Amino acid sequence: MQLRDNGLRFSPITVMLHWIVAALLFSIIGLAIAISQAADESRQMELTQMQNLLGIFLFLVSIYRFWARVTSYHPLPVGTPNPIEVIISRSVAVALALAMVLLPIAAWLAKSAAGEAIALPGGLALPALVEPNAQLQRVIEILFNVGATAFLAGLALHIFGALKNHLVLKNDSLKRMLGKQVEL
Ligand code: HEM
């Protein structure tokens, strides 16, 4: 099995992890909405613990994924795209992969600085990264909000690019990310 991406194709590991990350991210966003609508505190706590657990999986997968992205070739683009679009789309993809590593660290730091535990199912909790510190908490929260906003804008652009390739340009870019072998 091809373990790493090369100039001709993504590896099956990249394809599988790409969609696992997308599913985890959308589940975490869905849980955030469910938490804000939860009727009572115990339900809120249950959902938060589940959200934290998914966040840990996402963080660990993202560390591997960022490393794999920056240490392997990105396959050639399909079709004949304009070089500027290729540079932008690849930079956005790398920035998304990096954000998936940095944002969980910022969230963990902010919770620790607020003196709040990151609770997990089964009564477990992540250890605090720093001592409680209100000033640090404010700074990290601002950085997190700026980073999360930029991340969501980048993700919207990324999905827009994928849909444009699929629906307007009608090339195999999305199908290749779904595992189709594309000859270049
Ligand atoms: C519905 C959601 C998504 C769609 C439709 C989508 C689509 C795609 C497509 C078509 C490619 C291949 C681009 C190429 O041929 O060069 C790609 C690559 C990539 N995408 Fe997404 N994507 C989605 C969500 C995400 C998310 C949530 C992330 C990360 C936060 C992400 C990060 C990346 C990265 C880093 C690459 C480069 C290949 C890799 O290292 O995995 N994508 N995506």
Residues whose N, C-alpha, C, O or C-beta is under 5 A from the ligand:
A	BS01	HEM	T14 H18 V21 A22 L25 R69 A93 V94 L96 A97 M100 I159 A162 S173 L174 M177
